[in-house]
Amino acid sequence: MSAEATNPGAPLRRRGRARIDLRRIGRVALLGPASRGRLPDAIGHVADAHRAHYPDADLTILRRAYVLAESSHRGQMRKSGEPYITHPLAVTLILAELGAETTTLTASLLHDTVEDTEVTLDQVREQFGEEVCYLVDGVTKLEKVDYGAAAEPETFRKMLVATGNDVRVMSIKLADRLHNMRTLGVMRPEKQVRIAKVTRDVLIPLAERLGVQALKTELEDLAFAILHPEEYEQTRALIAGSGGSDDPLTEIAERVRATLKDADISAEVLIRPRHFLSVHRVRIKRGELRGTDFGRLLVLVAEDADCYAVLGELHTCFTPVISEFKDFIAAPKFNLYQSLHTAVVGRDGAVAEVLVRTHQMHKVAEAGVVALGNPYTPDSTTAQQSEPAEGERADPTRPGWLSRLLDWQESAPDPDTFWTTLHADLAQDREITVFSTEGGTLGLPAGASCVDAAYAQYGEEAHGCIGAHVNGRLATLSTVLSDGDTVQPLLSRDATSGPSPDWLDHARTAAARIAITGWIDAHPEATQAPVGQPDHPRSQPQPQPQPADEASGGGSKQGARVVSVAVDGPGTAVRLAGCCTPVPPDEVTGFTVRGGAVTVHRRECPAVARMRAAGRPPVAARWNDDGDWREAGECRVTLVAESFGRPRLLADLTEAIATADAAIVSATVEPPSEQRVRHTYTLHIPDAAGLPGLMRAMRDVPGVYDVSRAQHQTTTT
């Protein structure tokens, strides 16, 4: 099998040839459609690409779609000077080369007719059926004359809702944007930048989530060239100067071929060049590029078992870089991607990254959902050809991220809120899976907390959440979840309970943030009740779990004596913020939250600036002066130790903490990065006066170069 046959994205990268084709197509299109019964010359190349994937495809409907598209667009010209029909033809060619089935190609040829010509949806439905009509309607823009500035976000909302019912809508949109980006040079510079930014922030993440890597990588390079022209030119020069007869990747590829041949493993070994943005990212990460950084080895085999046989030979006959090994066959990515990733060391210490996958996995890795054919007709030939392999998602048309997006967009009627939230949601570039104790799984973005899990599982019922069990242990709502955790949110039986504004500090999903913000906006009396007024029915303290890592930071013993009469009397409920864990003699300020309670923060806490910017008035707060602050008693504090990695470092640090009479409530150690390690400890200390000495003791541990108070990240609203 040739490299082109196993790489459906390869023709997309030969843009020079595509442009030559378009000039020819333009001349042919001006002559009008072919005579009755003969396929028009202008779509001959589309037919060839389509039949490469579907040899028995009936091209009659494509001929009829082209005739309607050509006649309705006749006389229209693109800014480049080409007949407009060249655009739908180019979009259709992109999809045909990726392996799209006939219905998608038909809709692609017609995708601009309803928007830019006199053709109506009723005409499309009558001539081509409901399915094609739905796809065309899904990619048709809303009119600016009707929606004004909201036209773009509302068009994307309409398109995403349509994608929820038929994922092929987004396939056509991505191919449409790719061709428009290829020809963006005829636009004004400011319009190029605007379109490139939307492509970067919205279309490229959607291409990633749908697994269409062939489109995603070219879109990335085109946006990179427009938004960062200097870096693009530097990268282009580096790539142009790489390779040659002494290319280390070529030498390693030859050794891999020989190794697999000796092991009697039938495999194709290819050198897969990195695209421009990928090379740029590697250069930023490593500072200086190695000869093997300009590409990766791709090993293609027939069966899943062969992938692991190849891996065994590579790790036996080469020195593997174990930290680079990832198994996305046993655990596929959320966008259908499957491969084994590893890295091996060649001669002279050259390190080559290697991808191992089957031919079918490679097709799906390049074309994503497009490679699945028509997943909505299980009895059709195309569906049988695209039946998901073992381990692939059974319903690729509604992956978890899309279901979440469709859920929260219903709660964001304001176009600006939707557009801002969509950007933030798509910026989450990794997904974790957590298990519910009630059965089933929840797909959440990396960094999601128990707050996010509660809203994902219970919707608005999560307003009454008071804590959670994570892996069988009591945890606060702020607890960040890891891939594979089991989570059980705990709900209050009080029907009047609601979320605290502090929850926004821990919410990462759009659904949770929109639900919390909506409840707070609808209940201002509950979240910002004037101090000293009669208690609101909801203002009684809500039951709170008391796990080992209590989010209030200092606990009730210290909180009861932290704030002066400045908050109108000793009866005011007070808690210390978990985001900055204040202790005496920190300068503090407070904010009124649910039920008139006051949450106290350190003055430099990022949450203070965020709440001030939101217009929430601060409450004067200080440590009680009924005794020296050194007598403030026991408290809880979070410290971060930065150190160089070495043996016994963790043991020495914990010994220093224990010697200072502090108890470790919880601890996390991040994976080493460039020989540096970050430790985070939540500690219970018997006397706040001992905090400076504790921090000095930790700094004295060999290898530790800094110890500081934790300053947790907060998100702005």
N, C-alpha and C positions, 0 to 999 in steps of 0.2 A: 504493500500500500504506500502510495506516495505521501510526502509530507503535506501536500495540499489537500489530499483526500482525508487525511486525519486531522487537519486543522481547518475547520470551516471558517475561521476568522482570517486566514491568510489572504484571501482575495480582497478583504476590506482594507488591508494595509497598502495595497498597490493603488494608491489614489491617482497616480499619474495615468495608469491605464484607464481608470474610471473616467477621468476627465476627457480623454480621447474618445471614449465610447459616447459620452454625452454630446460632444460636438457632432459626432456622426448621427446620433439619435436625433439631434435637433434638425439636421438636414432632412432625415427620413420623415420625421414627424410633420414637417411643413408640407409634405406631399399628400398627407391625409392617410386614412386607413386603407388596408389592402382590399382586394376584390373579395367578393363573397366566398366563404369556405376556406380562404387561405389565411394563415397566421400572419399578422402585420410584421414587416421586417423590424420595426422599432422595438418589438418585445421578443424578438428571437433569442437574444442573450438571456432574458428572464426565463424563457421556456427551457433553455439549455441548463441553466442553474437549477431550476425546479426539478427537472427530470433526473438530474444527478442524484437527488434525494428520493424522488418518487417517480420511478421509471414508467409507471402505468397511469400517471396523472392525466385526467381529462382537461385539456387546455381550452375547451370551448368557452367556458365561463370567463377565462382570462381575456380571450379575444373580445367578447362582448363588453367587458369592463373597460378595456383599452379604447374601444370604439366610442363609448359614451364619454370617457375622460378626455380623449383627444378632441372630440367635436365640441364639448362644453368649454374646454380651456383654449380653443382655437382663437388666435388673435391676442392672447395674453402673453406677456413677456416677463421674464425675470430681470432683476436689476443687472445681472451679468450679461444680458442681451440674448440669452437663449430662450427658445419657446418654453412656456411654462410647463408643458407636458413632460419636459425632461426631469422635472422635480419628482412627480409621482413615479415616473419610471425608475429613477435612481433609488428612491426609497424602496420600491418593490424589489429591485435587484439586490439590495442589501439584505432584505428579509429572505429572498430566495436562496442566496448563498449560505445563509445561516440554517436553512432547512425548514422554513415556515411552510405550512400546508396551504392548499389552494384557497381556502376561504380567507385566510389572512392576506394573501397576495391580492385577491380580488378587492378586498376592502382597502388595501394600500393604494391600488391604482385609483380608487375613487375618493381617497380620504380628504381631498380639498375641494371636491365638486360642490358639496352643499354649502361650504363656507365661502367660496369665491366665484361660483357660477349660478346660473338660474335653476340648476338641478335641485329638486327637493328630496327630503327624506322619504316621502311617500313614493316618489318615482324609484328611488333605490330599493325600497322594500318590495315594490311591485315587480321590478325586473330581476332582483338578485336575492330576495328572501329576507326574512327577519334577522338572521344572524349577521349578514353583511351590513344591513341597515344599522344594527346596534353598534357594530365596530366603527362605522363611519360617524355616527352620532357621538360616540364616546370621544373621538379626537377632534371634533369640530369646536372651534373657539367660540366663546360668548362675545357678543358685540360690545365694543367700547361705548357705543352710543346709548346702550341700555344700562351698562354697569359702571361706566366711568373708570376711575382708578382701581375699582375692585374687579375689573374684568380678568386680569391675569390670575390672581389668587382663586377667584371663583371658577375660572376655567380649569385650573389644576384640581380643585375640589371635585368638580363634575367628572373629570377624567379619572381620578382616583376611585370615586364611587363606582364608575363604570368598570374599572379594572377589578373591583371586588367581585363583580359578577362574571367578568370575562377578561382574563389576564392578557389576552391578545391585544386589547386596547393599548396598553402601555408598550407592548412590543412595537406597534406601529408608530407611536409617539417617539420612542427612542431612535428608531431608524430615521424618522422625519427630522429630528433634531441633529442627528449625525450629518445628514446631507446639508442641512442649513449651516452647520458649523464649518463644513468643508468649503462652503462658498461664501463665508462671512466677510471675506476681504473686500467685497464691493460695498459694504455698509460703512457709514460714518464711524470713526474710531469710538465715540462715546456709546453708540449703539452696539458695537462689537463688544465693548466691556460689559454693558448691561446684560446682554444675552449670554456672554461667557460666565458671568457670575451666577445667573440662574441655572445654567448648565452645571456648574461646579457644585452648587449648593443643593439642588433638587434632582436634576436628571441623572447625574452620575451616581449619587447614592441609591436612586431607584434602580438603575442598571445593575449595581452591585447586589442589591437585595433580590433581584430577579435572576441573578447568576449569569447575565449576558456579558461576559468578560470581553468578548471581541468588540462590542460596542463601547463598553466602559473605558477600556484602555485608550482607544482612539479619541473618544470625547475628552479624556483627561489630558492627552497631549495637545489637542486643539485649544482647550481652555488655558492650559499652561502657557502656550505660545502667545496668547492674547493678554493674559493677566500678568505674566512675568516674562516679558520679552528678553531681558538681559540674561536671566538665569537659563531661559530656554536656549539662547544662542550659545552660552557657555557649555551646556549639556550636549547640544548638537555637535559642537567642536570636539568634545571629549569622545563621543561615540564615533565620529568620523575618523578619529585618530587611533581607535582601538582595533583589535584583531590583527590580521597579518599571519605570516607563516609560523610565528612563534606563539600563537594564541594558546594559552594554557588550557582553555576549555576544549579545544580541538584534541589536544593530546590526551586529556582525561576521558573524553568521549570515546576515543579509539580504544583505550584500555578497558572501559566499561563494556564496549561491544565484544572485545575478545574474551573478557571474563564470562559474560553471559553465554557466548557461543560455546566455550569450553564446558559450561554447566548444562548445555543442551536446553537452554531456555530461549524460545523464539520471542524476540523483542526488537522493537525499532527504537534506536537511540538518536535523538535529535538535539541540536543546540537551539535553544529558544531564547532569542535576544530579548532583553528587557526593553520596555518602551521608555520614552524620554523621561516622563515624570518619575518612573521607578528608579532610573539611574540617578536622577537628581536627589531622590530621597535617600538612596544608599550613600551618596556622596556627603549629604548633610549628616547622616548618622555616623559615618566612619571617618570623615575628614579627608581621606585620601583613597582613591579607588584602586583596587587590585585588578589584574587582568581578568580574573574570573567574575568580577562584579558586573560585567556588561551582559551577562546572560545566565541561563540555568540549563541543566540537562533535563530533557524530557524523555522518559522511557515508557513506551506504549506496548502493552501486552494484550492477550486475548481474554483471560479470565481473572477473577478476583484473586484466586489462589496464586496465580503467577506473579501478582504484585508483591506478595509476601516472599515468594521464592527469590525475586529480584532483590528485595531488601536484604534477605539473608546473605546472598552472594556479595552485595556491596559492603555489608558490615563485616564480612569475613575476609575479603580480599583487599579492602581499603581500610584506612583508619577513619572511623565515623566520628562526627561531631555530635555527641549524644544530645546535647542541649537543643539541637536543631531538629530533632525527630518529632514528627506529629503524624498521628493516624486519623485522617479525615475519611477513611473508608469505613472503619468500625463506628466512627462518630461523625457523620456528614455535617457540614456547615448548614446553617439555616437556609441558605440559598441553593441547595441541592448539590453543592460542590463536594466531590470526592477525590481524594488522592492521598498517597503517602508522601510526606516531605522528609527529606533527610539531607545531610551534607557530608561529603567525604574529603579527605586530604590527599592531594596528589603529590607528585614529586616537587621538591623545593618548597613544600609547605603550602602550595596553592590549594585553597578550599573552594570546592564547587558544590552549589546547591543542586539537589536532584529531586525531580518530581516523578513519581511512579503511578501510573493509572492505566485502566483499560481503554480501548478505543471508544467504547460507549461513554465511559466517564469523561473522556476528553471532549467528546461532542457536547455533552451536557455542561462541562466546565466552560466551554467557549460560547455556546449559544443559550444556555440556561433554559428558561421556560419555552423559548422558541423551538428548542430541539424536541420538545414533548409532543409536537404535532398538535392535533386537536384533542385536548383532554376532556371535552364535553360530550363526545360521542363514543361511549365505550364499546359499541359494536362495530365501529368503523375500522378499516384497515390501518389508518394512520394511528388510531388509538392503540391498536395491538402492537404496532411497531414501536410506539413510544411508551409502552407499559413500564412503569418505574421499576428499576432493578431493586433487588433486596437491599434494605437499609435506606432507600430513598423515601422522602416524604410521600405518603399516600395521596394527599390532596395538595399538589403544588400550586393550585390556583388560589388557595386562601391560606398562605403561610401565616404564622403567628404575628409577625410585625404588621402585615396588612390588615388583619382583623383588629389589632389594637388601634391602628391609624383610623380605620373606618368607624370604630366605636367613639373615639374622642372627638372626631371632626363634627359629629352630630351635636356635641355640646359647645361648639365654638362657632356660633352664628355670625360673629363679627369677622369680616374678611381679614382685617389686620391681625387679629388674634390667631386666626387659622394660619395665615402666612408665616407669622413669627414662630408659632408652635410647630408647624411643619418643618421649618428649617432646623429647629432644635431637635426634633424627633429624628430626622434623617441624619443629624450629626452623630448620633449614637452608632458607632461603627462595629459594635460587637454585641452578641446576644448570648444570654445564659439561659439555662433551663432549670427550673426549680420544680419540686414535686409537692403537690398538695396532699395533705393528710386525708382529704375527702376523695382522693383518687384523681388521676389526670395530671397533666403538667402545665406549667405556666412559662411562656417565653417572655423574658424581660431583658431590657438592655443592661449591659455591664454597669455596675455601680448602683443598681436598683436596691431599694431597701424594703423592709417589711411594710412600710406605707404603700409602696408600689404594688407589692403582692396582694395586700388587702383590697385595694381598689380593682386590681385585675381580676380578683376572685369574686368579690361581692358587690362591685359597683358602688352605688351611693349608700348601701348598708354599711360600708366601711367608715362612714362618718362616725360611727360609734365604736371604732376600734380602740382598745386600751393597751394593746401589747401583742405579743406573738410567742409561739413556741417555734424555735428553729432547731432542727435535729433533736427534738425532744427536750430542749432546755429553754427556760423562760428568757425572753429577749425583749429589748425595747424596740419601738417602732423605727428608730434610727439605725438599727442594725443593718449593715450592708450584706446582701446575700451573695453567695458564691455558687458557681455552677454545680448542680447536683444536690444542693441543700433541700431539705424537707421543711416546709413552712406551714404553720397553722395560725392564722390571725385570730385574736381573741376579741370578741365583740361584746360591748356593754349591752345589758338589757334595758337600759334607760333610753326610751324612744326620743328624748330631747337632746341627747348628747351630740356633740359635733366636733369637728376638727379644730385644732389650734393653729394659728398662723405659723408657729414653729415647724409644723409638719412640712411646710414648703421648703424648709432647709434640707429635707431628707428625700423629697419626692424627685424622681428622675424621669418618670413617664409622663407624657402629656395628659393621659387620662386622669392620673392622680392630681396633677397640678390644676387642671381645669376644674375638676370636681371640688377640690379644696377651696380654690379661689371663688368659685360660684357660691359655695355655702357661706363663706366669710362675707362676701358682698351682700348676700341675702339676709344675714343675721348680724348687722353691725352692733346691735345692742348686746350681743353675747360676747363679742370679741373686743369691744372697746367701750365697755360700760363705764360711766363716770364713777370714780372712786367716791365712796361715802353715800351713794344713792342706795335705796332699798334693794335687797337682793332680787335679781331676776330669778324666775323659777329654775333656770339652768345654771345659776351661779354657784350652786353648791359644789364643793370639790368632787371631781369625778374619780371613781376608783381607778387607781394606777397600779400596774404590776411593779414589783420591787425586785428585779433581777440583780445579779451581781454587778452589771455594768449600767446601773441606773442613769438615765439620760440627764437627770437634773444636775449631775456633777457633784454637788456637795452634800446632797441628802438633806433630810428634814431637820436634823439636829443643828446644822449650821444655818440653814435657810431661815429658821425661826428667829434668828437674832441678827440677820445681816442688814436689814433696811431700817433707817430712822423713821419719826412721826410725819416726815415728808410725804409718806404715802397714806396719810390720814388714819393713823391708829394702829395699835398692835394686832388687831384682828385680821389685818390683810394677809391673805395667803401669799407666800413668797417662795420662789424656787430659783436655784442657780442654773444658768444656761449650760447645757451640755456641750455647746459648740466651742466655748472658751474657758469653761471651768474656773471661774474667778475664786481667789482666796485672798485673805488679808495679806499685804496692805494694798492690793490692786485697786486702782481707781475704777469705780463702777457706775453704771447708770441702769435704769430699769424701763420696762415697757409693759403697759397693761395688756393682759391677754384674756382669755376666756373666763367669764364669771368674775372679772375684777381682780383676778390674781395678778401678781407682778413677777415677771421673769427678769433676773438681774444678769447683765453682761459686763465684761471688761470693756472699758471705753474704746479700746482699739479694735474690738471684735468687728469683723466685716459685716456681721448681721446688724450692728448698730447703724452703720452708714446706709445699709439697704432699707431699714425701717424708717430712718429719718427721711430718706429720699422719697419714700412712699407716703410721707405726710403724717406718720404716726408720732404723736408727741411723746418725748421722753419723760420719765418720772425720776425726780431727784432721789438718789440712793447713796448711802455710805455705810461703812461698817459701824456697828453700834459702839458708842463711846461709854458704855457702862462698865468699861474695863479696858485694859490695854489690849490692842489687837493680838498681841502674842498669846492672850488667853482665849482666843476665839474658839479653841477646841479643835477636835478632829475634823478633817475635811478630805475631799477627794480631788485629785488633780491628774491631768494627763500630760505626760512629758514625752518628748521626742528626742531620741539619741541618734546622732549621725556618727558613723564610724567607718573605719577601714576593716574589711573582712579579715578574720584570723581565727585559728582554732581556739576554743574555750571562751570566745568573746561573750556569748550569751550567759554562760555560767558565771563569769566574772562580774557581769553587769547585775545579774540577779543577786549575787552575793553582796555587792555594794548596796543595793536597795534594801536587802534584809538587814544589813549592819546598821542602816539609818532608821531602823524600826518602822519601815514602811511595808505595807502588804500589797502584793500585786493582785488587782482585781481582774484585769485582763491585759493581754499583751499580743502584739502582732509584729512579725518580722517580715519585711518585704524582701523579695528575691534580690540577690546582689546585682548591682549594675556598675560595671567598670570598677570592680573590687570594692565598692562602697555599699554599706548596709544601713538601712533605716529601721530603727526599733521604735515602736510606740507602746507606752505603758500607761494604763490607768491605775493610779496608786491610791491607797487609803493611808493617810498619814495621821498619827495621833495628835499632832500639834502643827498648825500652820507655820509656827516660828521655825520649824525644822526644815522647811522647804529649801531655803538657800543652801543649807549644808548638804541636803540630799543631792541637789543638782551639782554641787562641787564634787561630791564623792563619785558621782557617775562620770563627770568629766575627767577625773583622775584615773579612770580605768584605761589601761594602755590600748591605743587604737581609736578611742573616742575623741573626736575633735570638736563636738558641739552638743550641748543639751539645751533644749528650749521648751517653753510651754507650747502646747498644741494650739494651733489656730486652724480649725476645721474650715473646709471650703463651704461657702454658702452660695446658693443660686439666687439670681435677681429675678424679680417679677416684672 
